[in-house]
Amino acid sequence: MSQEAITNKSKVAIIGCGRVSEKHIRAVTGLSDRLSLCALVDTNPDAPSHLLSACKKKIKKYKDVCASLKTYIDYKQMLNDLHPDIVAITVPSGLHFQIAKDCLEANANILLEKPMTMSNKSSRELYELAASKGLRIAMGHIYRYFPIVSLLHEDMVSGAFGKAGHGSVIVRWGHENEYYQQAAWRGTWKSDGGALMNQTVHALDLMCYLMNSEAVSVNGMIARRFRDMEAEDTAMGVYTFANGALCQVEGTTATFPKEHEASFFINTEKAAIRISLYKGKPSYSIRTPKGKNLAFKYLRRYIKQNGLSYLISVAKNPHYGIYTDLYRAITTSSSPIADGRSGYLAVDMVLGFYRSVLKKTEIELPLPGEFKIEEMAKFEL
Ligand SMILES: NC(=O)c1ccc[n+]([C@@H]2O[C@H](COP(=O)([O-])OP(=O)(O)OC[C@H]3O[C@@H](n4cnc5c(N)ncnc54)[C@H](O)[C@@H]3O)[C@@H](O)[C@H]2O)c1
């Protein structure tokens, strides 16, 4: 359906009914004044009903939602029958490109889970295809939607923080071997990648957003320490950004699953910013040179701008923020906060890192030519 034809309520279809899709269903049904869920698609015919019953208690008007949606095993059939306004693509990462391309070609806006695709060239192709058709791509880069993050970005853009000095990121997103054994695609070079491509990509995207800059080079190392998988479970490296800032990155799934942590530190001329999510609890500190913490000031500003109920909704489920923003972008002909460009830049950062591992040298970004993640299969871990 074209942009002009979008009515007040956008029809949303979800392709892929696995782990992450529950967050999508909760967000879409929570925005029932703007969105209506029209279809669930999965090649496993039992997956839609399993998904619905798993999140039954979290869906408002559950019976009405179930009655008004259709299920499919073939997404092309769904596109043909329903012409959805928005398609959420929540399939294994190695399938993102083809499905996203088919949805864009069917004139649907897409909410594409991260990572955008498994090569820099195909990510860019999706971005350009959407732009040429006037369609929106919203990426599943959830960290951009955490409370106050948009304000920190605004203040970095306006110069309120002065120049960015350096940044430091820790992503200790522990998973046991059972996680990698849940599905054949997990932890493989061809369809997933390791801790960097799957888990740390969120953090790399956030650093671009908060630094208001793009990475121009990277030097990285990877290892497989404790997890039984093909790709790496641990990555460490340093990026240089176009604004001169350096950013060190630690991304791993080889830590304890009960100790999930994603922490960010950005040092600027006028502020020392820390954002941390530890065991599900967020904390923020925005210190002035005199040591004053401005976190509450930012929180008040965020609530004034967005309302308390929005804050609570995104804190519980950041995908609520992505859908709210995508709907706004479609209806106001503007860009989503986590747009298609953020998608291909994040993939370029990850692939540059991997290429630096393969070549054992610093790599300039954006990558020239094409680099597919499956080339990492040549690397002996
Ligand atoms: N943004 C986030 O916070 C977040 C969190 C988790 C996962 N993800 C991303 O979401 C994607 C899915 O991850 P997951 O953990 O839900 O995976 P999953 O394996 O649990 O679910 C994938 C589902 O897709 C289905 N599927 C496979 N091929 C299909 C096809 N051709 N058509 C329709 N359905 C198909 C599978 O049967 C399965 O039900 C991945 O790209 C992952 O990186 C994002």
The ligand as an SDF file (V2000), in Angstrom:
LIG
                    3D

 44 48  0  0  0  0  0  0  0  0999 V2000
   15.8160   -6.1870   18.7280 N   0  0  0  0  0  0  0  0  0  0  0  0
   15.9290   -7.1150   19.6340 C   0  0  0  0  0  0  0  0  0  0  0  0
   15.9400   -6.8230   20.8250 O   0  0  0  0  0  0  0  0  0  0  0  0
   16.0490   -8.5610   19.2320 C   0  0  0  0  0  0  0  0  0  0  0  0
   15.9940   -9.5580   20.2200 C   0  0  0  0  0  0  0  0  0  0  0  0
   16.0730  -10.8870   19.8120 C   0  0  0  0  0  0  0  0  0  0  0  0
   16.2270  -11.2110   18.4670 C   0  0  0  0  0  0  0  0  0  0  0  0
   16.3180  -10.2090   17.5360 N   0  0  0  0  0  0  0  0  0  0  0  0
   16.4780  -10.5370   16.1070 C   0  0  0  0  0  0  0  0  0  0  0  0
   15.2160  -11.0420   15.6570 O   0  0  0  0  0  0  0  0  0  0  0  0
   15.4200  -12.0780   14.6870 C   0  0  0  0  0  0  0  0  0  0  0  0
   14.6860  -13.3440   15.1390 C   0  0  0  0  0  0  0  0  0  0  0  0
   15.2480  -13.7750   16.3660 O   0  0  0  0  0  0  0  0  0  0  0  0
   14.4610  -14.8060   17.3040 P   0  0  0  0  0  0  0  0  0  0  0  0
   15.2990  -14.9630   18.5120 O   0  0  0  0  0  0  0  0  0  0  0  0
   13.0570  -14.4050   17.4630 O   0  0  0  0  0  0  0  0  0  0  0  0
   14.5690  -16.1280   16.3940 O   0  0  0  0  0  0  0  0  0  0  0  0
   13.7250  -17.4870   16.5020 P   0  0  0  0  0  0  0  0  0  0  0  0
   14.5560  -18.5550   15.8970 O   0  0  0  0  0  0  0  0  0  0  0  0
   13.2520  -17.6580   17.9180 O   0  0  0  0  0  0  0  0  0  0  0  0
   12.4400  -17.1830   15.6070 O   0  0  0  0  0  0  0  0  0  0  0  0
   12.4960  -17.0830   14.2110 C   0  0  0  0  0  0  0  0  0  0  0  0
   11.1530  -17.5450   13.6520 C   0  0  0  0  0  0  0  0  0  0  0  0
   11.1540  -17.3270   12.2350 O   0  0  0  0  0  0  0  0  0  0  0  0
   10.5290  -18.4280   11.6150 C   0  0  0  0  0  0  0  0  0  0  0  0
   10.9290  -18.4870   10.2020 N   0  0  0  0  0  0  0  0  0  0  0  0
   12.0710  -18.9690    9.6740 C   0  0  0  0  0  0  0  0  0  0  0  0
   12.0650  -18.8300    8.3260 N   0  0  0  0  0  0  0  0  0  0  0  0
   10.8920  -18.2230    8.0100 C   0  0  0  0  0  0  0  0  0  0  0  0
   10.3050  -17.8000    6.7970 C   0  0  0  0  0  0  0  0  0  0  0  0
   10.9260  -17.9510    5.6100 N   0  0  0  0  0  0  0  0  0  0  0  0
    9.0690  -17.2470    6.8240 N   0  0  0  0  0  0  0  0  0  0  0  0
    8.4220  -17.0850    8.0020 C   0  0  0  0  0  0  0  0  0  0  0  0
    8.9380  -17.4720    9.1970 N   0  0  0  0  0  0  0  0  0  0  0  0
   10.1500  -18.0230    9.2050 C   0  0  0  0  0  0  0  0  0  0  0  0
   10.9760  -19.6250   12.4390 C   0  0  0  0  0  0  0  0  0  0  0  0
   10.1380  -20.7530   12.2480 O   0  0  0  0  0  0  0  0  0  0  0  0
   10.9050  -19.0500   13.8520 C   0  0  0  0  0  0  0  0  0  0  0  0
    9.6310  -19.2550   14.4310 O   0  0  0  0  0  0  0  0  0  0  0  0
   16.9260  -12.2470   14.5550 C   0  0  0  0  0  0  0  0  0  0  0  0
   17.3690  -11.5120   13.4400 O   0  0  0  0  0  0  0  0  0  0  0  0
   17.4910  -11.6340   15.8330 C   0  0  0  0  0  0  0  0  0  0  0  0
   18.7930  -11.0990   15.6620 O   0  0  0  0  0  0  0  0  0  0  0  0
   16.2080   -8.9070   17.8980 C   0  0  0  0  0  0  0  0  0  0  0  0
  1  2  1  0
  2  3  2  0
  2  4  1  0
  4  5  1  0
  4 44  2  0
  5  6  2  0
  6  7  1  0
  7  8  2  0
  8  9  1  0
  8 44  1  0
  9 10  1  0
  9 42  1  0
 10 11  1  0
 11 12  1  0
 11 40  1  0
 12 13  1  0
 13 14  1  0
 14 15  2  0
 14 16  1  0
 14 17  1  0
 17 18  1  0
 18 19  2  0
 18 20  1  0
 18 21  1  0
 21 22  1  0
 22 23  1  0
 23 24  1  0
 23 38  1  0
 24 25  1  0
 25 26  1  0
 25 36  1  0
 26 27  1  0
 26 35  1  0
 27 28  2  0
 28 29  1  0
 29 30  1  0
 29 35  2  0
 30 31  1  0
 30 32  2  0
 32 33  1  0
 33 34  2  0
 34 35  1  0
 36 37  1  0
 36 38  1  0
 38 39  1  0
 40 41  1  0
 40 42  1  0
 42 43  1  0
M  CHG  2   8   1  16  -1
M  END
$$$$
